[in-house]
Amino acid sequence: MPDIHSVITGTPHVPALLLVGRADAGLDRTGQAYRAIRRQIIDLTLPPGSSFTEASLAQQWGISKTPVREALARLRRDGLVTALPRAGYVVSPITLQDTDDLCALRTLLSGEAAAQAARRGVPAPALARLEALSEVHFALAAGEVEQEEALRGAVEFEAVIANSAGNNRLAKAIVDVVDELERVLRMAALIAPSAASPPGELKAIFERLRERDADGAEAAMRNRCERVRHDVIQVLAGSASVSRAHIEMPAPSLPPA
């Protein structure tokens, strides 16, 4: 069955979700450890705020601590973990501010990618794949697929467009954002399991791409990203952990000079 690996020429930038179950034989031990730990953080196996040590992860994966330590250094640069002095590591929390920033960045990047892909013209195999993926939320609404398959389809849809924009750095930046956003979306789904995307969103983007309507593709993609931004922030803001959080005193303002 076609997927992003077969419809994008060259070496596409692929979200972590689409690499699950695929062989990582081409990676060294550090790369394998990085992918494995990052995946556990993204899919909430290692939930926000959880702590662990190099030794515990090395034992879990049956490898030495050196590749684990190097992988964790990369994850610190990614902002996904924080080192605790003499106490291991903690998975970075999901905050409203960071989520809003992440969603805003996604809107800018993916909107531009959709416009560029429409101008260039999406190759026929990738366009056919986008058409198939644009049906995923209709299938979810009809009870024909599960939420996990719908998430995977939506992630692939956005990644195919990113890789069709003709800008390697833009594609990589979008995939990095999508990976971080997956963790947030999974958290939001745990809080509000019944929430779902409107079925026609992906179809609207696909149609604009098929017609090579750059402005329309950008607008349709931005509309989707902003709708997700609004819904996710609303769900997270209404969670019990946020409602029970202490409200801090604001810093006193300085008198006018």
Summary of the structure (lengths in Angstrom):
residues: 257
radius of gyration: 19.8
end to end distance: 68.8
largest distance: 68.8
contacts: 774
relative contact order: 0.14
helix: 64%
strand: 4%
